[in-house]
Amino acid sequence: MANKPKTNANAKGHDYFRVRALMGYDSKGSPVYKNFYGSSKSDAEKMKKKYLDDLEDGLNPDLASQSLSQAMYTWLWDIEKYNGNKSSSFERYESIYRNYIKNSKLGLLVVSEIKKLPVQKYYNSLVNEGKSESQVKNLHKLLNKFYRYAETEGYIIKNPLVGLKLPKGNEEDLDEDDRIVETFTNEEINKILASLENVKLRYIIVFALLTGCRQGEILALKKSDIKGDVIKINKSVRNVKIFDDEENYSHELKVTKPKTKSSNREIPITAKLHSELKKLDKLNMEEKLKLGPAYTANNLLFPSLTGTHIDAKNLRRSWERALDNVGVPRKKFHALRHTYATRLFENGTSILTVSRLLGHSSTRTTEIYTHVLEEVKAKEVECLDAIFY
């Protein structure tokens, strides 16, 4: 397999030594060589020997010698993209790679040289930066999937992530909109609703205020999700990136599972909401009759004028226009969910009940409403004064 070294060759003014190894033959029967370069003959020979030894040990040095960032990029775009993954799954993989591997210190390390310790330190640093337990867990899942592939294909001998302990962090990954709690006053809410009259946006706002549902959960609902006096939340709709390649992608509306198991929940329907839903049903029927055969009948609770899912961007524009028209300061639609939770706390609802109604995985997440909870606690402890005559 060895060839005589070519000594004293010159590349860009620098002397180097090259040796070659015969790797096999192509489809035409021509020999295929791999070159190894070094500053001396012995350096080049050492590089060739290590490469051939790795092959004999069952390793594939070509990928194993790449940085984690390079190797995962190739795996992600050349294999996982075409491996039967849902578009929403691949979007999640791409996002994790781009945010946590691509330009990270861990991503600079060579695949075959990564051990448990640097990965553990990286996970710990993410938690210290405020990343949630679920974010680190999702990163670990993707890294583990990549290393299982590398091990199966013979790029490495052993998956270094086996047995690694995940650090404890915040129990749940908060929605970006949950990081700042904004609410509406009762006066602002009634002012907004009075200006809308019998339009679809009115019923969406009332529904959000009386259920605390997220926007994507509301837009995904079907009439069949209403069971008597409760509504079942078990899905969400959102814009998913559909990739052609890393630089080119489009967006498509997709119905997906909720972000956590606890997001699957049942919410009681109030008498007011029952009344509003009857009016909504009448409005939907009028829209359907008006459009005729062109209407898409898909049983959505909040369909667009054509019967399809309402696009989140269109809803946002309508929402902002409604606030501007009545002079109410702009807040995100998510503020309706915050308003729902705040009113419940102000009326003495327990944190456990509110947590379950919101679909939080634990009461620790619900503690974003600390300011309200403190006020409620202060009022509740006043009952102790009644002990004394």
C-alpha positions as CSV (number, residue, x, y, z in Angstrom):
1,M,0.0,0.0,0.0
2,A,3.0,2.3,0.4
3,N,4.6,4.5,-2.3
4,K,8.1,6.1,-2.2
5,P,8.0,9.5,-0.6
6,K,8.4,12.6,-2.8
7,T,11.0,14.6,-1.0
8,N,11.9,18.2,-1.2
9,A,8.7,19.2,-3.0
10,N,7.7,22.8,-2.9
11,A,4.3,24.4,-2.1
12,K,4.1,28.2,-1.9
13,G,7.8,28.5,-1.1
14,H,7.7,25.9,1.6
15,D,9.4,22.5,1.5
16,Y,7.3,19.5,2.4
17,F,7.4,15.7,2.2
18,R,4.6,13.7,0.7
19,V,3.8,10.0,0.9
20,R,0.8,8.2,-0.6
21,A,-1.3,5.2,0.3
22,L,-3.2,3.1,-2.2
23,M,-6.8,3.1,-1.0
24,G,-8.4,1.0,-3.8
25,Y,-9.6,1.3,-7.3
26,D,-12.3,3.4,-8.9
27,S,-15.0,2.1,-11.3
28,K,-12.6,2.3,-14.2
29,G,-10.0,0.2,-12.5
30,S,-7.7,3.2,-11.9
31,P,-5.8,3.3,-8.5
32,V,-7.1,5.8,-5.9
33,Y,-4.4,7.3,-3.6
34,K,-4.6,9.4,-0.4
35,N,-1.8,11.9,0.1
36,F,-0.1,12.6,3.5
37,Y,2.1,15.7,4.0
38,G,4.7,16.5,6.6
39,S,7.6,18.8,7.2
40,S,9.9,15.7,7.1
41,K,9.7,12.3,5.7
42,S,9.1,10.8,9.2
43,D,6.2,13.2,9.9
44,A,4.5,12.3,6.6
45,E,5.0,8.6,7.3
46,K,3.6,9.0,10.9
47,M,0.5,10.6,9.5
48,K,0.0,7.8,7.0
49,K,0.5,5.1,9.6
50,K,-2.0,6.7,12.1
51,Y,-4.6,6.9,9.3
52,L,-4.1,3.3,8.3
53,D,-4.0,2.1,11.9
54,D,-7.3,3.9,12.6
55,L,-8.9,2.1,9.6
56,E,-7.7,-1.2,10.9
57,D,-9.3,-0.4,14.3
58,G,-12.6,0.2,12.6
59,L,-12.5,4.0,12.6
60,N,-13.1,6.3,9.7
61,P,-10.5,9.0,10.2
62,D,-11.9,11.4,7.5
63,L,-14.9,12.4,9.6
64,A,-13.3,11.7,13.0
65,S,-10.6,14.2,12.4
66,Q,-13.1,17.0,11.6
67,S,-14.3,19.5,14.1
68,L,-17.7,18.7,15.7
69,S,-19.1,21.7,14.0
70,Q,-18.0,20.6,10.5
71,A,-19.0,17.0,11.0
72,M,-22.4,17.7,12.4
73,Y,-23.1,20.2,9.6
74,T,-22.4,17.4,7.0
75,W,-24.5,14.9,9.0
76,L,-27.4,17.3,9.4
77,W,-27.6,18.5,5.8
78,D,-26.5,15.4,3.9
79,I,-28.2,12.7,6.0
80,E,-30.7,13.9,8.5
81,K,-32.5,16.2,6.1
82,Y,-33.3,13.2,3.9
83,N,-33.8,10.7,6.7
84,G,-37.6,10.9,6.9
85,N,-37.7,13.6,9.6
86,K,-40.7,15.8,9.8
87,S,-40.1,19.3,8.6
88,S,-40.8,20.6,12.2
89,S,-38.2,18.1,13.5
90,F,-35.5,19.2,11.1
91,E,-36.2,22.8,11.8
92,R,-35.6,22.0,15.5
93,Y,-32.4,20.2,14.7
94,E,-31.1,23.0,12.6
95,S,-31.9,25.6,15.3
96,I,-30.1,23.6,18.0
97,Y,-27.1,23.1,15.8
98,R,-27.0,26.8,14.8
99,N,-27.5,28.1,18.3
100,Y,-25.4,25.7,20.4
101,I,-22.8,23.9,18.1
102,K,-22.0,25.9,15.0
103,N,-19.9,28.7,16.7
104,S,-19.4,27.3,20.1
105,K,-16.2,26.3,21.8
106,L,-17.4,22.7,21.9
107,G,-18.0,22.8,18.1
108,L,-14.3,23.6,17.6
109,L,-13.1,20.4,19.2
110,V,-12.2,17.4,17.0
111,V,-14.9,14.7,16.9
112,S,-12.7,11.8,17.9
113,E,-11.1,13.7,20.8
114,I,-14.3,14.8,22.5
115,K,-14.7,13.1,25.9
116,K,-17.4,13.5,28.6
117,L,-15.7,16.3,30.5
118,P,-15.8,19.1,27.9
119,V,-19.4,18.2,27.1
120,Q,-20.3,18.2,30.8
121,K,-18.6,21.6,31.2
122,Y,-20.5,23.0,28.2
123,Y,-23.8,21.8,29.5
124,N,-23.0,23.3,32.9
125,S,-22.1,26.7,31.4
126,L,-25.4,26.8,29.5
127,V,-27.4,26.3,32.7
128,N,-25.3,29.0,34.4
129,E,-26.2,31.3,31.6
130,G,-29.9,30.7,32.3
131,K,-30.7,28.1,29.7
132,S,-33.5,25.8,30.8
133,E,-33.3,22.1,31.6
134,S,-35.3,21.3,28.4
135,Q,-33.0,23.3,26.2
136,V,-29.9,21.4,27.5
137,K,-31.9,18.1,27.2
138,N,-32.8,18.8,23.5
139,L,-29.1,19.7,22.7
140,H,-28.0,16.4,24.4
141,K,-30.6,14.4,22.4
142,L,-29.2,15.8,19.1
143,L,-25.6,15.4,20.1
144,N,-26.3,11.8,21.2
145,K,-28.1,11.1,17.9
146,F,-25.1,12.3,15.9
147,Y,-22.6,10.3,18.0
148,R,-24.7,7.2,17.7
149,Y,-24.5,7.6,14.0
150,A,-20.7,8.2,14.1
151,E,-20.3,5.1,16.2
152,T,-22.5,2.9,13.9
153,E,-20.6,4.1,10.8
154,G,-17.2,3.5,12.3
155,Y,-16.1,7.1,12.6
156,I,-15.5,6.6,16.4
157,I,-15.1,3.5,18.6
158,K,-17.3,4.6,21.5
159,N,-20.0,7.3,22.0
160,P,-18.6,9.7,24.6
161,L,-22.0,10.8,25.7
162,V,-23.1,7.5,27.2
163,G,-23.6,7.8,30.9
164,L,-23.2,11.6,30.9
165,K,-25.3,13.3,33.7
166,L,-27.5,16.3,32.6
167,P,-27.3,19.3,34.9
168,K,-30.5,20.6,36.6
169,G,-31.7,23.9,35.5
170,N,-35.0,25.7,35.2
171,E,-37.6,23.0,34.8
172,E,-39.3,24.5,31.8
173,D,-38.3,26.5,28.8
174,L,-40.4,29.7,29.0
175,D,-42.0,31.1,26.0
176,E,-40.1,34.2,24.9
177,D,-43.3,36.2,25.5
178,D,-43.4,34.9,29.1
179,R,-40.2,36.5,30.1
180,I,-41.9,39.9,30.5
181,V,-45.4,39.9,32.1
182,E,-47.7,42.4,30.4
183,T,-51.4,42.6,31.2
184,F,-54.4,44.7,30.3
185,T,-56.8,46.5,32.6
186,N,-60.5,45.7,32.5
187,E,-61.1,49.1,31.1
188,E,-58.7,48.5,28.2
189,I,-60.2,45.1,27.4
190,N,-63.7,46.4,27.2
191,K,-62.6,49.4,25.2
192,I,-61.0,47.0,22.6
193,L,-63.9,44.6,22.4
194,A,-66.5,47.5,22.1
195,S,-64.8,48.6,18.9
196,L,-64.7,45.2,17.2
197,E,-68.4,44.3,17.3
198,N,-69.2,41.1,15.4
199,V,-65.8,40.2,13.9
200,K,-63.6,37.1,14.2
201,L,-60.9,38.9,16.2
202,R,-63.4,39.7,19.0
203,Y,-64.1,36.1,19.6
204,I,-60.4,35.1,19.5
205,I,-59.7,37.8,22.1
206,V,-62.5,36.8,24.4
207,F,-61.4,33.1,24.1
208,A,-57.8,34.0,25.1
209,L,-59.0,36.0,28.1
210,L,-61.3,33.2,29.3
211,T,-59.0,30.2,28.7
212,G,-55.4,31.6,28.9
213,C,-54.5,29.6,25.8
214,R,-51.5,30.4,23.7
215,Q,-52.1,31.9,20.2
216,G,-51.0,28.7,18.4
217,E,-53.2,26.5,20.5
218,I,-56.2,28.8,19.8
219,L,-55.7,28.8,16.0
220,A,-55.3,25.0,15.9
221,L,-58.6,24.3,17.7
222,K,-61.4,22.4,16.1
223,K,-65.1,22.3,17.1
224,S,-64.7,18.7,18.0
225,D,-62.2,19.8,20.8
226,I,-65.2,21.1,22.8
227,K,-66.6,18.4,25.0
228,G,-69.5,19.6,27.0
229,D,-68.3,22.3,29.5
230,V,-64.5,21.8,28.7
231,I,-62.2,22.4,25.8
232,K,-59.4,20.0,25.1
233,I,-56.0,21.5,24.3
234,N,-53.8,18.9,22.5
235,K,-52.2,20.7,19.5
236,S,-50.8,23.9,18.2
237,V,-50.3,25.6,14.8
238,R,-47.2,27.5,13.8
239,N,-45.1,28.6,10.9
240,V,-42.4,25.9,10.2
241,K,-39.3,26.5,8.1
242,I,-39.2,24.2,5.1
243,F,-35.5,24.1,4.0
244,D,-34.2,23.7,0.4
245,D,-30.7,24.3,1.8
246,E,-29.1,26.3,4.6
247,E,-29.7,29.6,3.0
248,N,-33.0,29.0,1.2
249,Y,-36.2,28.2,3.0
250,S,-39.9,29.0,3.0
251,H,-42.6,29.0,5.8
252,E,-45.5,26.6,6.0
253,L,-48.3,26.4,8.5
254,K,-48.1,23.1,10.4
255,V,-50.2,21.6,13.2
256,T,-47.9,20.2,15.8
257,K,-48.0,18.6,19.2
258,P,-47.9,21.0,22.2
259,K,-44.4,22.0,23.5
260,T,-44.7,19.8,26.6
261,K,-46.9,17.0,27.9
262,S,-48.4,19.3,30.5
263,S,-49.6,21.5,27.6
264,N,-52.2,18.8,26.9
265,R,-55.0,19.8,29.2
266,E,-58.7,20.5,29.7
267,I,-60.0,24.0,30.4
268,P,-63.5,24.7,31.8
269,I,-65.8,26.8,29.6
270,T,-67.5,29.7,31.4
271,A,-71.1,30.7,30.8
272,K,-69.8,33.9,29.1
273,L,-67.6,31.8,26.8
274,H,-70.5,29.4,25.9
275,S,-72.5,32.4,24.8
276,E,-69.6,33.9,22.7
277,L,-69.0,30.5,21.0
278,K,-72.6,30.3,19.9
279,K,-72.2,33.8,18.2
280,L,-68.9,32.7,16.7
281,D,-70.6,29.6,15.2
282,K,-73.2,31.8,13.6
283,L,-70.5,34.0,12.1
284,N,-68.6,31.0,10.7
285,M,-71.8,29.7,9.1
286,E,-72.4,33.1,7.4
287,E,-68.9,33.2,6.1
288,K,-69.2,29.7,4.8
289,L,-72.5,30.4,3.0
290,K,-71.1,33.6,1.5
291,L,-68.1,31.9,-0.1
292,G,-70.0,28.7,-1.2
293,P,-68.0,25.9,-2.8
294,A,-64.7,27.8,-2.5
295,Y,-64.9,27.5,1.3
296,T,-62.6,24.9,2.9
297,A,-64.7,23.0,5.5
298,N,-62.2,21.6,8.0
299,N,-64.2,22.0,11.3
300,L,-61.8,24.7,12.7
301,L,-63.2,26.7,15.7
302,F,-61.5,29.9,14.4
303,P,-61.2,29.6,10.6
304,S,-60.2,32.3,8.2
305,L,-62.7,33.7,5.8
306,T,-61.9,30.8,3.5
307,G,-62.1,28.1,6.2
308,T,-58.3,27.6,6.5
309,H,-56.1,28.2,9.5
310,I,-55.7,31.9,10.3
311,D,-52.1,33.0,9.7
312,A,-50.3,34.3,12.8
313,K,-48.9,37.3,10.9
314,N,-52.4,38.3,9.8
315,L,-53.7,37.9,13.3
316,R,-50.8,40.1,14.6
317,R,-51.6,42.8,12.1
318,S,-55.3,42.8,13.0
319,W,-54.5,42.8,16.7
320,E,-52.2,45.8,16.5
321,R,-54.6,47.7,14.3
322,A,-57.4,47.1,16.9
323,L,-55.2,48.5,19.7
324,D,-54.2,51.5,17.7
325,N,-57.8,52.3,16.7
326,V,-58.9,52.8,20.3
327,G,-55.6,54.3,21.6
328,V,-54.6,51.3,23.8
329,P,-50.8,51.0,24.1
330,R,-49.5,48.1,22.0
331,K,-48.8,44.8,23.9
332,K,-48.3,41.4,22.4
333,F,-51.3,39.1,22.0
334,H,-49.6,36.9,24.6
335,A,-50.5,39.6,27.2
336,L,-54.1,38.2,27.1
337,R,-52.7,35.0,28.6
338,H,-50.9,37.0,31.3
339,T,-54.1,38.9,32.0
340,Y,-56.0,35.6,32.4
341,A,-53.5,34.3,34.9
342,T,-53.3,37.6,36.8
343,R,-57.1,37.9,37.2
344,L,-57.2,34.3,38.6
345,F,-54.5,35.1,41.2
346,E,-56.3,38.3,42.2
347,N,-59.4,36.3,42.9
348,G,-57.6,33.9,45.1
349,T,-57.0,30.9,42.7
350,S,-54.2,28.7,43.9
351,I,-50.9,28.6,42.1
352,L,-51.3,24.9,41.4
353,T,-54.6,25.4,39.7
354,V,-53.4,28.3,37.6
355,S,-50.3,26.3,36.7
356,R,-52.4,23.4,35.4
357,L,-54.8,25.7,33.5
358,L,-51.8,27.4,31.8
359,G,-50.3,24.0,30.9
360,H,-47.1,24.6,32.8
361,S,-45.0,21.6,33.8
362,S,-44.5,22.9,37.3
363,T,-45.5,25.7,39.6
364,R,-41.9,27.0,39.3
365,T,-42.8,28.2,35.8
366,T,-45.9,29.9,37.1
367,E,-43.9,31.9,39.5
368,I,-43.2,34.5,36.7
369,Y,-46.3,36.1,38.3
370,T,-44.4,36.7,41.5
371,H,-45.5,40.3,41.8
372,V,-49.2,39.2,41.8
373,L,-48.5,36.3,44.2
374,E,-46.9,38.6,46.7
375,E,-49.9,40.9,46.7
376,V,-52.3,37.9,47.1
377,K,-50.2,36.5,50.0
378,A,-50.2,39.8,51.8
379,K,-54.1,40.0,51.6
380,E,-54.5,36.4,52.6
381,V,-52.4,36.6,55.8
382,E,-54.6,39.5,57.0
383,C,-57.1,36.8,58.1
384,L,-54.8,36.0,60.9
385,D,-55.7,39.2,62.6
386,A,-59.1,37.7,63.3
387,I,-57.4,35.4,65.9
388,F,-57.3,38.3,68.4
389,Y,-60.4,39.8,70.0
